[in-house]
């Protein structure tokens, strides 16, 4: 099949487009004005260039020193980097803020295919050539007076000064006197400007040494800024040396953020807001082998991310300064490059790839890195739908071309430990190329030759089961039955792996997917009693399947439900607090976890702790150990385990609920009668989540070997949406509450004709 030409990667753009794109990414008002003159688009500061912009990527080549006049740039001290077309000659020039308060310009005398920089020259404001004597940041943005871009300098620890451009568009000249505002302490050049609230004026966003980000809204006009007091910026704090870079990274019309930190990394926060901007941590930038990008060994701390296409290949590159005064360039790796690399690796090693992957770490990094970076860009929405469909069209035939490498089969993991992982990663990429629908999942299943239970899991549920073809027909049928019985909107899992069947390779080479779980390599029929000894009767179930239910439950409330049912996520911690007792103090809201400082102070007041930090761990352990109060305040074990690992607090409830829901209700009533009042909250928590806020719910019994029975039960709720009764074929339960979450009374009776 011929190679697809990806417009988002290989298309070459005129330098004018690159220049305009950089202005847009910085959201400068002068940029928008020039774009408005050049193209028929909106004057909005975050408007997109209607010509095809350079493509963003999360994957980069190793850093090389950026040179000027054929010598590596080295200011001997801290450097913060920005690009701008200083003299309007249709290429990007480099502006840097030094660690000594000075600013420098490196003019680009290259061309659109490759930037080439001259030696540094000072940037002045009148006769002023220095702004303090510490870390300094610089950018150009039109903030005052005429429409020319002004000089904006962040300096002296906590000051930002704006110097008006009184020159011309090709020869900037800045007034010596500027407008200065104070920002947070230890900002030290870590800043950016953008119209964050989309009101037509450019706001100020600052970082700091400690990692705190602040937003200063501009309440002035487009010609006369007035910046308000700093406000927490999306509650983001990532220590240390947080450098924000505001940019529409995924080109969806919403401003995102890159955050460089002390540790040499760059993290992408995509804007998921609708009515107002809301940043969500997304992905770390990566090297070509799929590992997280880190340049700390090169720049000596304090990454200052900037994006620009310096080699004219249509893909944005990463440029960063840092603490040691040097500047590093990391070429962005585009879509077609990664596809070609993957295909070439298959072609060159088709006959012995399994053996070579086990012995050649460089090849392994190359081939897995190309797939991992494709998956990362797909999951992040960086590949447009049309290009993703072309990617599928090019990759899908490879499964039939190389069935022994990419098809579903059982592999000898002793001799070829990485082949089943390679196939699984390839399947993930194919699945993520297409919008999620039954029709598209059938296309994926057809392409990779899934049959029987594997096909049903993929087509019906959107799940890739990656197990080296070790599961039996009975395994697959039981998994499908259990997962189909679960409310589909309650969980979101793309891959299920069985590490024990995938061999040693999975320990060093993970399969990357949008979301996934791992389960145990067990036969069907192995038994577990999911209930403790004080249960009214045993609740024996199948270990393999109850493990599956448990792992899927990890993906429920703490992942999906945290977004769709935040009140229940909070209720989980209310229940943990109740089970822990009044001596353990939680933060407010309780979903923020235990306030250990307050708890330690309380334990010391109560005589539980002597105040010696070296004794705290033993004090904490012994407080809960061998006490019936805490052994029985949580349905599946001592509450200390769930206080230390709150991510297990909901998942463990699935062991009992899916093993025998009726028994779980009866068991919680037994404990209630014995004085342990918190267990019923745990039953109601999972029942409320699985009912999805409706009055309909299933009770399950799951027996060894996979026999599953689901029977409908009816719920009633009060005006606050709390479950007040559960009517099953065997019983009817009524509940009363003392506050929003916690039950004060439970009545449980066998179901008869009278009730």
C-alpha positions in Angstrom: 0.0 0.0 0.0 1.5 3.4 -0.9 2.7 5.7 1.9 0.2 8.3 3.0 1.3 11.9 2.9 0.2 13.5 6.1 -0.6 17.1 5.6 0.0 17.7 9.3 3.6 16.5 9.1 5.2 16.8 5.7 3.6 19.9 4.2 6.1 22.8 4.0 4.8 26.2 5.0 6.1 29.6 3.9 8.1 31.4 6.5 5.4 34.0 6.8 3.0 31.4 8.0 5.5 30.2 10.6 6.0 33.8 11.8 2.3 34.4 12.1 1.7 31.1 13.8 4.3 32.0 16.5 2.5 35.3 17.2 -0.8 33.5 17.5 0.7 30.9 19.9 1.8 33.7 22.1 -1.6 35.4 21.7 -0.1 38.8 21.3 -2.6 41.5 20.2 -0.2 42.8 17.6 -0.1 39.2 16.2 -3.8 39.1 15.8 -3.8 42.4 14.0 -1.2 41.2 11.5 -3.1 37.9 11.0 -6.3 39.9 10.5 -4.6 41.8 7.7 -3.1 38.8 6.1 -6.0 36.3 6.4 -9.8 36.7 6.7 -10.1 35.5 10.3 -11.4 36.7 13.6 -9.6 39.4 15.6 -9.8 37.2 18.6 -6.4 36.9 20.3 -6.6 33.1 20.3 -7.7 32.9 16.7 -6.2 30.2 14.5 -4.2 30.8 11.3 -6.4 29.6 8.5 -3.4 28.3 6.6 -2.2 24.9 7.9 0.0 25.7 11.0 3.0 23.8 12.1 2.1 20.6 13.8 2.5 20.1 17.5 3.9 16.8 18.8 4.7 15.2 22.2 7.7 13.4 20.8 11.2 14.8 20.4 14.7 13.9 19.4 17.6 14.2 21.8 18.8 17.7 22.6 21.5 19.4 20.7 23.1 22.7 21.6 21.6 25.7 19.7 24.4 27.6 18.1 25.1 31.3 17.2 27.8 32.1 14.7 28.7 28.4 14.7 29.4 28.3 18.4 27.1 26.9 21.1 25.1 29.6 22.9 26.4 29.9 26.4 25.7 32.9 28.7 27.3 31.1 31.6 24.2 31.7 33.7 20.5 31.2 33.6 18.7 31.5 30.2 14.9 31.9 29.5 14.0 31.5 25.8 11.4 33.1 23.5 11.1 33.4 19.7 9.8 36.4 17.8 10.2 37.9 14.4 12.1 40.8 15.7 12.8 42.6 12.4 9.8 41.3 10.4 12.0 39.6 7.8 9.9 36.4 7.9 12.0 34.3 10.2 12.0 33.7 13.9 14.7 35.4 16.0 15.7 34.2 19.5 15.2 36.4 22.6 16.7 35.4 25.9 16.6 36.7 29.4 19.8 36.1 31.3 20.5 35.2 34.9 22.1 38.5 35.5 19.2 40.8 34.5 20.4 41.4 30.9 18.5 40.7 27.7 19.9 39.4 24.5 18.8 39.1 20.8 20.2 36.4 18.5 19.1 37.4 14.9 18.1 34.6 12.6 20.0 34.9 9.3 18.9 31.5 8.0 15.9 30.6 6.0 12.6 28.8 6.3 14.3 25.4 6.0 16.8 25.9 8.8 17.3 28.7 11.3 20.8 30.1 11.7 21.6 32.6 14.4 24.1 35.5 14.7 26.1 36.3 17.8 24.2 38.0 20.6 23.5 41.7 20.8 22.0 43.5 23.8 18.3 44.5 24.0 18.0 48.0 25.3 15.2 50.2 26.6 16.6 53.7 25.9 19.9 53.5 27.7 18.7 50.8 30.0 20.6 47.5 29.5 19.9 45.7 32.7 16.9 44.7 34.8 18.1 43.7 38.3 20.7 41.1 38.8 18.8 37.8 38.9 16.9 35.5 36.6 15.1 37.4 33.9 12.4 36.6 31.3 11.5 38.5 28.1 8.9 38.6 25.4 7.3 40.9 22.9 3.6 41.8 23.1 1.5 44.8 22.2 0.2 46.1 25.5 0.4 49.9 25.5 0.0 52.7 23.0 0.5 52.0 19.3 0.0 48.5 17.7 3.7 47.7 17.7 4.9 44.9 20.0 6.3 46.2 23.3 9.1 44.9 25.4 7.9 43.0 28.4 10.5 42.0 31.0 10.0 39.9 34.2 12.8 40.6 36.5 14.2 41.5 40.0 12.5 38.6 41.6 8.9 39.9 41.5 8.6 42.7 38.9 7.2 42.9 35.4 8.0 46.0 33.4 6.4 47.0 30.1 8.5 49.3 27.8 6.5 50.8 24.9 7.8 50.3 21.3 8.4 53.7 19.9 10.3 52.4 16.9 8.9 50.8 13.7 7.8 47.3 12.8 11.2 46.4 11.3 13.3 48.4 13.8 12.0 48.0 17.4 13.0 50.8 19.8 11.7 50.9 23.4 11.2 53.8 25.8 13.5 53.8 28.8 10.7 54.5 31.2 8.3 51.6 31.7 5.2 50.6 33.5 6.1 48.2 36.4 3.8 45.9 38.4 4.6 43.6 41.3 3.9 39.9 41.0 4.5 36.9 43.4 7.8 36.6 45.1 10.5 34.5 43.4 8.8 34.7 40.1 12.3 35.5 38.6 11.4 35.6 34.9 8.9 32.8 34.9 5.9 34.3 33.1 3.8 34.6 29.9 1.0 36.8 28.6 -2.3 35.7 27.0 -5.9 36.6 26.8 -6.8 33.9 29.2 -10.4 35.0 30.0 -11.1 35.9 26.3 -12.2 39.4 27.1 -10.0 41.0 24.5 -7.2 42.2 26.8 -3.9 40.4 27.5 -3.5 38.9 30.9 -0.4 38.0 32.8 0.4 34.5 34.1 3.4 34.0 36.4 5.3 31.0 37.7 7.6 30.9 40.7 10.6 29.1 42.2 8.2 27.2 44.6 6.0 26.1 41.7 2.9 28.2 42.4 1.2 29.7 39.3 -0.8 32.9 39.4 -3.1 34.7 37.0 -3.3 38.5 36.9 -6.4 39.5 34.9 -6.1 42.6 32.8 -9.0 44.9 33.8 -7.7 47.8 31.7 -8.0 48.3 28.0 -6.1 47.0 24.9 -4.0 50.2 25.0 -3.7 50.7 28.8 -3.3 47.5 30.8 -4.3 47.3 34.5 -3.4 44.0 36.1 -5.3 42.7 39.1 -3.9 40.9 42.1 -2.5 37.4 41.5 -5.1 34.6 41.7 -4.4 30.9 41.9 -4.1 29.6 38.3 -6.2 26.4 38.0 -4.8 25.4 41.4 -1.6 24.2 39.7 1.6 24.0 41.7 4.4 21.8 40.4 7.7 22.4 42.2 10.2 23.7 41.5 11.0 26.5 39.0 7.6 26.4 37.3 7.9 28.1 33.8 4.4 28.5 32.2 4.1 28.8 28.4 0.6 29.6 27.2 -0.2 28.3 23.7 -3.0 26.7 21.8 -1.1 23.4 21.6 -3.7 21.1 20.1 -5.0 23.9 17.8 -8.7 23.7 19.0 -9.2 27.4 19.6 -8.6 27.1 23.4 -5.4 28.1 25.1 -3.4 25.4 26.8 -0.2 25.4 28.9 3.2 23.9 28.8 4.9 23.8 32.2 8.7 23.5 32.4 10.0 22.5 35.8 13.3 22.3 37.7 13.6 18.6 36.9 14.1 18.9 33.2 10.6 18.0 32.2 7.8 19.6 30.2 4.2 18.8 31.0 1.2 19.6 28.8 -2.0 20.9 30.4 -4.8 20.8 27.9 -7.7 23.3 28.2 -10.9 21.2 28.7 -13.1 24.1 29.7 -16.3 25.0 27.9 -17.7 28.2 29.4 -14.4 29.1 31.2 -10.8 27.8 30.7 -10.0 24.7 32.7 -6.6 23.1 32.5 -6.2 19.4 33.0 -2.8 17.7 33.3 -2.4 15.6 30.2 0.9 14.3 29.1 4.6 14.7 29.6 6.7 15.5 26.6 8.6 12.3 25.4 11.8 11.2 23.7 11.6 9.2 20.5 11.7 5.9 22.5 8.5 6.8 24.4 10.2 7.6 27.7 9.5 11.0 29.4 11.6 13.9 28.2 14.2 15.1 30.6 17.0 17.6 29.9 18.2 18.2 33.4 21.6 16.6 32.6 21.9 19.1 29.7 20.6 22.4 31.1 21.3 21.9 34.8 17.7 22.5 36.0 15.0 25.0 35.3 13.4 24.1 31.9 12.1 27.1 29.9 9.9 25.6 27.2 9.4 27.3 23.8 8.0 25.9 20.6 9.1 26.9 17.0 9.6 25.1 13.7 13.3 25.8 13.2 14.0 23.2 10.5 11.0 23.9 8.2 9.6 20.4 8.4 6.1 21.5 9.5 6.6 20.1 13.0 7.1 22.3 16.0 10.4 21.8 17.8 11.1 22.3 21.5 13.7 24.9 22.6 14.7 25.4 26.1 17.3 27.3 28.2 18.1 26.6 31.8 20.2 27.2 34.8 23.6 26.7 33.1 23.1 29.5 30.4 23.0 27.2 27.4 20.1 26.7 24.9 19.0 23.3 23.6 17.0 22.4 20.5 15.0 19.2 20.4 13.5 18.5 16.9 9.9 17.5 16.9 9.2 14.1 15.5 6.2 14.2 13.1 3.6 11.7 12.3 5.0 10.4 9.0 8.4 10.1 10.5 7.2 7.8 13.2 5.1 5.7 10.8 8.0 5.3 8.4 10.3 4.3 11.3 7.8 1.6 12.5 7.3 0.2 9.0 11.0 0.2 8.2 11.7 -1.6 11.5 9.2 -4.3 10.6 10.6 -4.7 7.0 14.2 -4.8 8.0 13.7 -7.4 10.8 10.6 -9.4 9.7 12.3 -12.8 9.9 13.9 -12.4 13.4 12.2 -9.5 15.1 11.3 -11.5 18.2 14.9 -12.4 18.8 16.3 -9.0 18.0 13.9 -7.2 20.3 15.1 -9.3 23.2 18.8 -8.5 22.5 18.8 -5.1 20.9 17.6 -2.4 23.3 18.2 0.3 20.8 15.9 -1.3 18.2 13.4 -2.0 21.0 13.3 1.6 22.0 13.0 2.7 18.4 10.0 0.5 17.5 8.1 0.7 20.7 8.9 4.4 20.9 7.4 5.1 17.5 4.1 3.3 18.5 4.1 4.8 22.0 4.4 8.3 20.7 1.7 7.7 18.1 -0.6 6.5 20.9 0.2 9.5 23.0 -0.6 12.0 20.2 -3.8 10.1 19.4 -5.0 10.0 23.0 -4.2 13.6 23.4 -6.2 14.6 20.4 -3.2 16.1 18.6 -3.8 14.1 15.3 -6.9 15.5 13.5 -9.6 13.0 12.7 -8.9 13.0 8.9 -5.2 12.3 9.5 -6.0 9.7 12.1 -8.2 7.8 9.5 -5.3 8.0 7.0 -3.0 6.6 9.8 -5.4 3.7 10.3 -5.5 3.1 6.5 -1.7 2.8 6.4 -1.2 0.8 9.5 -4.1 -1.6 9.4 -2.7 -3.8 6.5 0.5 -4.5 8.4 -1.3 -7.1 10.6 -1.9 -9.3 7.6 1.4 -8.5 6.0 3.2 -9.5 9.2 0.8 -11.9 11.0 3.6 -13.6 12.9 4.5 -10.2 14.4 1.2 -8.2 14.7 -1.6 -10.8 14.5 -3.3 -12.5 17.5 -1.4 -15.7 18.3 0.3 -17.5 21.1 4.0 -16.6 21.3 6.8 -18.4 23.0 7.6 -15.7 25.5 10.8 -17.4 26.5 12.4 -16.8 23.1 10.4 -13.8 22.0 9.4 -11.9 25.2 8.4 -8.7 23.5 6.4 -9.9 20.6 3.0 -10.1 22.4 3.6 -6.7 23.8 4.5 -5.3 20.4 1.3 -6.7 18.9 -0.8 -5.3 21.8 0.7 -1.8 21.4 0.0 -1.9 17.7 -3.7 -2.9 18.3 -4.1 0.0 20.7 -2.8 2.5 18.1 -5.2 1.1 15.5 -8.2 1.3 17.9 -7.4 4.9 18.9 -7.1 6.0 15.2 -10.9 5.8 14.8 -13.8 7.4 16.6 -15.3 5.0 19.2 -18.3 3.2 17.6 -19.4 -0.4 17.0 -18.8 0.0 13.3 -15.3 1.2 13.8 -14.5 -1.5 16.3 -15.5 -4.0 13.8 -13.1 -2.5 11.3 -10.3 -2.9 13.9 -11.3 -6.4 14.7 -11.3 -7.3 11.0 -7.9 -5.7 10.4 -6.2 -7.6 13.2 -8.1 -10.8 12.8 -9.9 -11.1 16.1 -12.3 -14.0 16.4 -14.6 -15.5 19.0 -14.5 -14.1 22.5 -11.7 -11.7 21.7 -13.8 -10.2 19.0 -16.8 -9.9 21.2 -14.9 -8.1 23.9 -13.6 -5.6 21.4 -16.7 -5.1 19.3 -19.3 -5.1 22.1 -17.3 -3.4 24.8 -14.4 -1.6 23.1 -11.9 -3.7 25.1 -8.6 -5.1 23.8 -7.8 -8.3 25.8 -4.0 -8.8 25.6 -3.1 -12.2 27.1 -0.8 -13.9 24.5 -3.8 -16.0 23.6 -3.7 -17.9 26.9 -7.3 -17.5 27.9 -9.7 -20.4 27.3 -13.0 -20.1 25.5 -14.6 -20.3 29.0 -12.5 -17.4 30.3 -13.6 -15.2 27.4 -17.2 -16.1 27.7 -17.3 -15.5 31.5 -15.5 -12.1 31.1 -17.9 -11.0 28.4 -20.9 -12.0 30.5 -19.7 -10.2 33.6 -18.7 -7.0 31.8 -21.9 -6.9 29.8 -23.8 -7.1 33.1 -22.0 -4.0 34.5 -23.5 -0.6 33.6 -21.4 0.4 30.6 -21.2 4.1 31.5 -19.8 3.2 34.9 -16.4 2.2 33.7 -14.0 3.1 30.8 -11.3 0.6 30.1 -9.6 0.2 26.8 -7.1 -2.6 27.5 -7.0 -5.6 29.8 -3.7 -7.3 30.2 -2.6 -10.4 32.0 1.0 -9.8 32.9 1.5 -13.4 34.1 0.7 -14.7 30.6 2.7 -12.0 28.8 6.1 -13.1 30.2 9.1 -11.2 31.4 8.9 -8.5 28.6 6.0 -6.8 30.3 8.2 -5.9 33.3 10.3 -3.6 31.2 8.1 -2.7 28.3 4.6 -1.5 29.2 1.7 -1.2 26.8 0.5 2.3 26.6 -3.2 3.0 26.2 -5.8 5.6 27.1 -6.9 3.5 30.1 -6.3 -0.1 31.1 -6.1 -2.6 33.9 -4.2 -5.8 34.6 -5.6 -9.0 36.1 -4.3 -12.3 37.4 -3.3 -15.3 35.3 -5.6 -17.9 36.9 -7.8 -20.7 35.8 -11.5 -20.5 36.1 -12.9 -22.3 39.1 -10.4 -21.3 41.8 -12.4 -20.1 44.8 -12.4 -17.2 47.2 -14.7 -16.4 50.0 -15.1 -12.6 49.7 -16.7 -12.3 53.1 -15.1 -12.4 56.6 -15.9 -14.9 59.3 -18.7 -12.8 60.9 -20.7 -12.9 57.7 -24.1 -14.7 58.1 -23.0 -17.2 55.4 -20.1 -17.8 53.0 -19.8 -15.8 49.8 -17.7 -18.1 47.7 -16.9 -16.8 44.2 -14.4 -17.2 41.3 -11.0 -15.6 41.9 -10.3 -14.8 38.3 -13.6 -13.1 37.7 -13.8 -11.3 41.0 -10.3 -9.9 40.3 -11.7 -8.6 37.0 -14.6 -7.0 38.8 -12.2 -5.5 41.4 -9.9 -4.0 38.8 -12.8 -2.6 36.7 -14.1 -1.0 40.0 -10.7 0.8 40.3 -11.7 2.5 37.0 -15.2 3.3 38.3 -15.7 5.8 41.1 -12.1 7.0 41.4 -11.8 7.6 37.6 -15.1 7.8 35.7 -17.2 8.7 38.7 -14.9 11.4 39.9 -16.0 13.4 36.9 -19.6 12.1 36.5 -20.6 11.6 40.2 -18.3 13.9 42.2 -20.8 13.8 45.2 -20.2 10.0 45.5 -16.4 10.5 45.3 -16.8 12.8 48.2 -19.1 10.3 50.0 -16.3 7.7 49.8 -14.1 9.8 52.0 -17.0 10.7 54.3 -17.4 6.9 54.8 -13.7 6.5 55.4 -13.8 9.2 58.0 -16.7 7.5 59.7 -14.9 4.2 59.7 -11.7 5.7 61.1 -13.4 7.3 64.0 -13.2 10.9 65.4 -9.5 10.8 66.4 -8.3 10.8 62.7 -8.9 14.3 61.3 -9.6 14.8 57.6 -9.1 17.9 55.6 -12.1 19.9 54.2 -13.5 18.6 52.0 -12.7 15.2 53.2 -11.8 14.0 49.6 -8.5 15.9 50.2 -7.5 13.1 52.6 -6.2 12.9 56.1 -4.8 16.1 57.7 -1.8 14.3 59.3 -0.5 17.5 61.0 -3.9 17.9 62.8 -4.1 14.2 63.4 -0.7 14.0 65.0 -1.5 17.0 67.2 -4.7 15.3 68.3 -3.0 11.9 68.9 -0.4 13.7 71.1 -3.2 15.5 73.0 -4.9 12.2 73.6 -1.7 10.5 74.8 -1.5 8.2 71.8 1.8 9.7 70.5 4.8 11.0 72.4 5.6 13.6 69.7 8.7 11.9 68.5 8.6 11.8 64.6 10.6 8.5 64.7 7.8 6.9 66.7 4.9 8.1 64.5 4.7 5.1 62.1 4.5 2.6 65.0 2.0 4.8 66.7 -0.2 4.9 63.6 0.1 1.2 63.0 -0.6 0.2 66.6 -3.6 2.6 66.9 -5.6 0.3 64.5 -3.9 -3.0 65.1 -6.0 -5.9 66.5 -8.9 -3.7 67.4 -12.4 -5.1 66.5 -13.6 -1.5 66.1 -11.2 -1.0 63.2 -11.1 -4.6 62.0 -14.9 -4.4 61.3 -15.5 -0.8 60.4 -14.7 -1.6 56.8 -16.4 -4.5 54.9 -13.2 -6.0 53.6 -10.6 -5.6 56.3 -9.0 -3.2 58.8 -9.7 0.3 57.9 -6.1 1.3 58.2 -5.3 -0.4 54.9 -7.9 1.8 53.2 -6.8 5.0 54.9 -3.3 4.3 53.7 -4.5 3.3 50.2 -7.8 5.1 49.6 -7.8 4.0 46.0 -8.7 0.6 47.2 -11.6 1.7 49.3 -14.2 1.5 46.5 -12.6 -1.2 44.4 -12.6 -3.7 47.3 -16.4 -3.3 47.6 -16.8 -4.9 44.2 -15.4 -8.2 45.6 -18.5 -8.5 47.8 -21.1 -6.8 45.6 -20.4 -8.9 42.5 -19.8 -12.1 44.5 -23.2 -11.8 46.2 -25.0 -8.5 46.5 -27.8 -9.8 48.7 -25.3 -11.3 51.1 -23.4 -8.0 51.2 -26.6 -6.2 52.3 -27.3 -8.9 54.9 -23.7 -8.8 56.1 -23.8 -5.1 56.6 -27.0 -5.4 58.6 -25.3 -8.1 60.8 -22.4 -5.7 61.5 -24.9 -2.8 62.1 -26.6 -4.9 64.8 -23.1 -5.7 66.3 -22.5 -1.9 66.6 -20.4 -1.4 63.5 -22.4 1.3 61.7 -20.1 2.3 58.8 -20.4 -0.9 56.7 -23.9 0.0 55.4 -22.5 3.2 54.0 -20.1 1.1 51.9 -22.9 -1.0 50.5 -25.0 2.0 49.6 -22.0 3.7 48.0 -21.5 1.0 45.4 -25.2 0.5 45.0 -25.7 4.2 44.3 -22.8 4.3 41.8 -23.9 1.2 39.9 -27.5 2.4 39.7 -26.3 5.6 38.1 -28.7 7.7 40.1 -31.8 5.8 38.9 -34.1 3.6 40.9 -33.0 0.5 39.0 -30.2 -1.8 40.1 -29.0 -5.4 39.7 -28.1 -7.8 42.5 -25.4 -10.3 41.4 -24.3 -13.7 42.4 -21.0 -14.9 40.8 -20.1 -18.5 41.4 -16.8 -20.5 40.9 -16.4 -21.3 37.2 -18.2 -18.2 36.1 -21.9 -18.8 36.6 -23.4 -15.3 36.9 -26.9 -14.4 38.0 -28.2 -10.9 37.8 -31.7 -10.0 39.2 -33.3 -6.6 39.2 -34.0 -4.8 42.4 -35.9 -1.6 43.0 -34.7 1.5 44.8 -36.4 4.4 46.3 -34.8 7.8 47.0 -35.6 10.9 49.0 -35.6 14.5 47.8 -31.8 14.7 48.1 -31.3 11.6 45.9 -30.3 9.3 48.8 -31.4 5.7 48.7 -34.1 5.1 51.3 -35.1 1.6 50.4 -33.8 -1.5 48.5 -36.4 -4.1 47.5 -34.9 -7.3 46.2 -36.6 -10.7 45.6 -35.5 -11.8 49.1 -35.7 -8.7 51.3 -36.7 -5.1 51.7 -34.4 -2.6 53.5 -35.2 0.9 54.7 -32.6 3.6 55.6 -32.7 6.9 57.5 -29.9 9.5 57.4 -28.5 11.9 59.9 -26.7 14.1 57.4 -26.0 14.2 53.7 -24.2 10.8 53.6 -24.4 8.7 56.8 -27.2 6.3 57.8 -28.7 6.5 61.3 -31.1 3.6 61.0 -31.6 0.5 58.9 -34.5 -1.9 58.8 -34.1 -5.2 56.9 -36.8 -7.8 56.7 -37.5 -10.8 54.5 -39.8 -10.1 51.6 -43.3 -11.3 52.2 -46.8 -10.7 50.8 -47.3 -8.1 53.5 -44.3 -5.9 52.5 
